[in-house]
């Protein structure tokens, strides 16, 4: 196993001031490692990049039809939303449709990331509740799944709960890894989370985008999830956020989901890399966990993952010049300015896929 390597550097003047390291795996739906950088078998937690897999058993068991989920609501179930008004209204409506209360959720609350809502919460001194948590859509759907199948609601986050066991087994099958080889932890929202090699995470996402060879029910569920995510990317994060803007620019050809601590997963639909090309999954981990900053308008920017994602897609010839131009505020190369607006340096990816 090779070690993680420099993946992005920041330059002040003519001097490299800081370097971020990471590893990348690019895998097609047939299991072929078609490109990599650093250690493609590095073990990392998927964090919120695993949410589409966590929704998969619910969809496969007919939950969308049982409750009459809209595509927009299914997208919210896979989301790390920013707590904007559109997200809070949608999750409240979904809970009413399912027949549960916000109090049934066990994710805890945190301040919204959406600038307008964050300002409102701070000025009015509002205490954030469960629905404001960026994972509230996921938790609502876990509860919906438990209710639909007659399982207890109170213990829905425990690893031995039938819903969590089915998520774990489905994830293992999708990612081509034995269940006992998946390392387990507790996520920020208190749900179980999963660590595995980047290769396997990428394979799972490739198969989500290109579910050939899977059962009819699972393939249909995969297609519903990717269609929902690309049709309603504003529910996955928020307008202006990288995941949303990338999926919008790529018009259904690219699916992406950010995770905490520098994890990112990207899927290319069949045909994106050429006629008759299989679906492709891309998983990478920034070793130092990445970092974000907030400007005076309360807008957050992430230092490494968006730029690295764009560089990967650029090297794979996925994005055209128009798309790259529309996403240029995210990278790959970005100017660095100080508080007075003076240009002080730049940041840029430093890797070449092999």
N, C-alpha and C positions, 0 to 999 in steps of 0.2 A: 504494500500500500504506500503510495506516495503521499507527501504532506500537502496541505493547502499552500497555495502560492499567492503572491501579490495579485490583487484583482482590481484595485482602484487606488490611485494616488492623488494627493492634493499638493499643489505647488504654490508657494508664495515667492514672488519674484522669479528667480531662476533655481530655487532650492526646493527639493521635495521635503515637505514639512510633515506629512503623515502618509502612512500606507495601510490599506485594509487588505486582509487576506481572505481567501475563500476557495471553494471547490465547486465544480459544475459537472453535471451529468446530463447528456442528451441521448434519449433512448426512444426507439420506435416501438410501435404496438406489437411487433413480433419479438421484442426482447433484445434487439441489436443495439449495442452501445455505438452510436454513430459519431459522437464527438464528446470530448471531455476536457477538463482542465483541473489541475490539482489532483485530488483524490475523489473519483466518482463513487467510491464505496464508503465515503465518510458517513458515519452515523450521526443523524441530527433529528431533532424533534420537528415534526411538520407544523406544529402550532396551528394557527388558523388556516394554513394552506390545506389542512385536512378536512375542512368543512364540507366540501362537495361529497367526499367519501362518507361522512357522517350522516348526510341526508339520503344517501343511496338506498339503504334498506327500507326506509319509509316509502320512498317512491316505488321501489320494486314490489312492495306489498300492496300497492294500490292506494296509498295515502292521498295522493293528489286527487284521485277520483272520489275517494270516500268523503273528503271534506270539501271538494270543489275548489282546491287551490288554483289560483291564477298563476300564470307564468311569472308574474311580478312577485308574488308571494313565495314561490319556489326559489326564486333568485335571492330573496331576503333570507331564506333558510340556510343559504350557503355564504352569508355575508359577514364581513367585518364592517358594519355600517358606521357612519360618523355621528349618528344621533341627530341627524337633521330632521326637520318637521316631517318630511316625506317618509322617513324611516319610523319615527315614533307613531305616526298615524297608521302606517301600514301594519306594524306589529300589534297595535291595539285592535285593529280590525280583524287580524288573523286570529288573535286569542278569542275574540267574540265568536268567530266562525267555528273554532275548534271546541269552544265551551270550557275554557279554562280562564283563570285569573292571573294577573301579573304576579300576585303573591305566590303562585305555584312555582314560579321560576326560582332557581337557587344560584344564579350567576353573580348576584351582587350588582351594585350600581357604580358607575364612574362618570366623571364629567364628559359631556359630548365633545367630539372633535370638530364638529361643524362650527365655523366661526360665529355665525348668527346665534345659534343655540347656546354656545359656550358663553358668549357675552350676556345673554339673557339669564343664564343660570348664575353667573357671577354677580351681576348687578342686583338681581332679585333674591340672591341667597338661597336658591332652590337646591334642595338635597336630591341628588340623582338616585333614581330607583332602578329596579331590575331592567326595565324596558330600555333605559338609556345605554345599558351595556352593549357594546358592539356585537356581542354574541346572542342577543335576545331572540333573534330570528331562529338561530340554531336551537336554542333551548325550548322555544315554543314548539318547534317541530319534533323535538325529542319527546316532549310531553304529549303531543298529538299522536305520535306513534304508539306510545305506551297506552294511551286511552283507547285508541282504536283496537288494540289487541288485548285489552283487559288486563294489562300489567299495572302494578302499583305506580302511582305518581310520586309519592313521597320519597322514594329511593331511586329515582330515575338516573341519578348521576353515579351511583355505586357501580363499581366495575363488574360485580356479579349480577347486576340487573340484566334481564333478558335483552333489553334494547342495547345496552353497552356491549354485551357479548356478541350480539349479531353485528354491530358496527365493527368490532374487532375482527371477527371471522371474515366479513365482507372485505375489509381493508386488506387482510392477508391474501385473500384470493385475487383481488384486483392487482396487488403489487407483486405477486409471485414470490411470496416469502412465507415461511412457516410461522404460524401464529406465535409460537413460543419464542421465536427469535425477534419479535417486536418488543422493544423496551418501552415501558409504560411510565407515565408521570401524570401529574395533575396540572391542568392548564390554568391560566389566569382567571378563567370563568368557572373553575371548579370541576369541569368535565374531564374525563380521562383524555390523555393525549399520547401520541405515539412517536417513537423514534425508530428510524430504520436507515439503511444506506440510501444515499441520494439516488443511486441506480434504481432501486425498487420504487421509491417515490415517483421518479420520472416515468417508470414503466406503468405504474398505476394510472397516472394522469394521461399517458398516451392511450391506454385502453379505455379510459373514460371518454376520450375524444373519438376513438375508433374502436368500438366494442365488437369487432368481428370475432366470431368464435365463442362469444359468451351466450348464455341462455337468452331466449327471446325476451323474457321479462326483464332481465338485467340490462340487455342491450337497449331496450326501449327506455328504461329508467335513466341510463347514461345519456341517451339522446335528449331526454326531457331536461335534464340538469344542465347540460352544456348549452342547449337552446335558450333556457331561461336566463342563464348567466350572461350570454352574449346579447340577448334581446333587451335585458334590463340591467345593464352594468351600473347604473346609478344606484341600484339597490345593493350591489355588492360592496360598494364603498361610499362614494359620493361624487357628484359632478365636480370636476377639477382635480380629483385624486387620481393617481397614476393607473391603478387597475381599471378604473372606469374609463379613463381617456384612451388607454391602449386598446381595450376591447371595442370602444366606439370607433376608433380610427381604423381598426382591422375588419370591421363589418362582418363579424361572425366567423372569421377564419382563425382567430386566436382567442383562447380562454386563459385567464390568469387569476391567481389568488395569492395575496400576500400573507405572510405569517410573521409572527413576532420574532425578535432576536435574529434578524437578518436572513430569514428563510423566504424563498420565493419559488412558486411553481407555475409553469406555463405549459399550455397545451396547444399544439398545432393540429388543425383538423386535417383529415385525409385530403391529399392533393395540394397542400400548401407548398411543399418542397418540390413539386413537380407532378406531372401527370401520373396518376396511379400510385403516388407515394402514400405510404401508410401514415396514420396519425403519429404524432411525436410528442413526447413529454420532456420537459426541461425542469430540472430541480437544481437549485444552488443554495449554498449557505455562506453567509459572510461570518467569518469566525468570531469577530469581535462583537457581533450582535447588531451592527449598524447603529445609526443614531439619527435623530430627527431634530429639527429646530423650528421655532415659531417666530413669525415676523410680527410687526406692530399691528397688523390686521387680523391677528390670531390664526393665520394660515400656516399649516405645518408642511415642511418639506423633509424628505428622507434623503440622506446623503448618498447611499451606495446602491441599493437594490434597483431603483428605476434606471439609473445609468447603465448598470451591468446588464439588466434585462434588454435594454435597447441595443447594447453592443452585441449581445448574443444573437438577437434577431437580425441585426445588420450583417453579422458574419455569416449567418445562415441564408442570407438573401431573402428574408421574409418581408421586409418593409421596403416600400418604394420611396422615392425622394419626397413625394407629397406627404406621405405618412410620417417620415422622419422629421420633416419641417413642422408638421402640426404638433409633434411631441417634443420639440427641441428644448422646451423649458425644463424637461426632465433629464436631458443628456443626449447622446453619451458624454460629450464634453460640455462642461458648464463653467461659465466665468464665476469667480469668487469676488464679491464686492464687500466693502466694509460698511459701517453704519452711515457714513457720509456719502455712500454711493460710488466711492473710488474703486476702480479695478485693482485688486491686489494679487490675483493669481487665477488658477483654474484647477478643476478636477477632471480626471479622465480615466477610463478603464485601461488596464495594462496587460490584458491577457490575449492570447490567441488560441482559439479552440483547436484541438488536435483530433 
